[in-house]
Amino acid sequence: MGEIEDNDFSLNISRYVSTAEPEVEIDLSATHTELADIEKQIQESTAKHNAFLKELGLSPLPAPDR
């Protein structure tokens, strides 16, 4: 009751209960490793795809700008 009195008898829930959600922690090292692996997979897949295109006599996919 004392806390309610200290808050001018306000019964607003946000005065007594926090609704804030904690921020999600991001492991930057793991994320970087995951992105590097994905980039490697993209390069390998593009090279494989271009080999198939070459066999078919078609133009290869353009190399990504790096």
C-alpha positions as a Markdown table, in Angstrom:
| # | Residue | x | y | z |
|---|---|---|---|---|
| 1 | Met | 0.0 | 0.0 | 0.0 |
| 2 | Gly | 2.9 | 2.3 | 0.7 |
| 3 | Glu | 4.2 | 2.0 | -2.8 |
| 4 | Ile | 0.7 | 2.8 | -4.2 |
| 5 | Glu | 0.6 | 5.9 | -1.9 |
| 6 | Asp | 4.1 | 6.9 | -3.1 |
| 7 | Asn | 2.8 | 6.8 | -6.7 |
| 8 | Asp | -0.1 | 9.1 | -5.8 |
| 9 | Phe | -2.6 | 6.2 | -5.7 |
| 10 | Ser | -2.1 | 5.5 | -9.4 |
| 11 | Leu | -3.0 | 1.9 | -10.3 |
| 12 | Asn | -1.4 | 2.1 | -13.7 |
| 13 | Ile | 0.2 | -1.3 | -14.3 |
| 14 | Ser | 3.2 | 0.1 | -16.0 |
| 15 | Arg | 4.2 | 1.8 | -12.7 |
| 16 | Tyr | 4.6 | -1.6 | -11.0 |
| 17 | Val | 5.4 | -4.1 | -13.8 |
| 18 | Ser | 8.0 | -3.6 | -16.4 |
| 19 | Thr | 6.9 | -4.5 | -19.9 |
| 20 | Ala | 10.3 | -4.0 | -21.5 |
| 21 | Glu | 11.8 | -7.0 | -23.2 |
| 22 | Pro | 15.5 | -7.6 | -23.0 |
| 23 | Glu | 17.5 | -7.1 | -26.2 |
| 24 | Val | 18.5 | -10.3 | -27.9 |
| 25 | Glu | 22.3 | -10.7 | -27.7 |
| 26 | Ile | 23.9 | -11.4 | -31.1 |
| 27 | Asp | 27.2 | -13.4 | -31.2 |
| 28 | Leu | 29.0 | -11.3 | -33.8 |
| 29 | Ser | 31.8 | -13.9 | -34.2 |
| 30 | Ala | 29.3 | -16.7 | -34.9 |
| 31 | Thr | 27.3 | -14.5 | -37.3 |
| 32 | His | 30.5 | -13.5 | -39.2 |
| 33 | Thr | 31.5 | -17.2 | -39.5 |
| 34 | Glu | 28.0 | -18.1 | -40.7 |
| 35 | Leu | 28.0 | -15.4 | -43.3 |
| 36 | Ala | 31.5 | -16.3 | -44.5 |
| 37 | Asp | 30.4 | -20.0 | -44.9 |
| 38 | Ile | 27.3 | -18.8 | -46.9 |
| 39 | Glu | 29.5 | -16.7 | -49.1 |
| 40 | Lys | 31.7 | -19.7 | -49.8 |
| 41 | Gln | 28.7 | -21.8 | -50.6 |
| 42 | Ile | 27.4 | -19.1 | -53.0 |
| 43 | Gln | 30.8 | -19.0 | -54.8 |
| 44 | Glu | 31.0 | -22.8 | -55.1 |
| 45 | Ser | 27.4 | -23.1 | -56.3 |
| 46 | Thr | 27.9 | -20.4 | -58.9 |
| 47 | Ala | 31.1 | -22.1 | -60.2 |
| 48 | Lys | 29.2 | -25.4 | -60.5 |
| 49 | His | 26.3 | -23.8 | -62.2 |
| 50 | Asn | 28.6 | -22.0 | -64.6 |
| 51 | Ala | 30.2 | -25.3 | -65.5 |
| 52 | Phe | 26.8 | -26.7 | -66.4 |
| 53 | Leu | 26.0 | -23.5 | -68.4 |
| 54 | Lys | 29.3 | -23.9 | -70.3 |
| 55 | Glu | 28.5 | -27.5 | -71.2 |
| 56 | Leu | 25.2 | -26.3 | -72.6 |
| 57 | Gly | 26.9 | -23.5 | -74.6 |
| 58 | Leu | 25.3 | -20.8 | -72.6 |
| 59 | Ser | 26.7 | -17.7 | -71.0 |
| 60 | Pro | 28.0 | -18.0 | -67.4 |
| 61 | Leu | 26.5 | -16.0 | -64.6 |
| 62 | Pro | 28.4 | -12.8 | -63.9 |
| 63 | Ala | 31.0 | -12.9 | -61.2 |
| 64 | Pro | 29.8 | -11.0 | -58.1 |
| 65 | Asp | 31.5 | -7.6 | -57.4 |
| 66 | Arg | 33.9 | -8.0 | -54.5 |
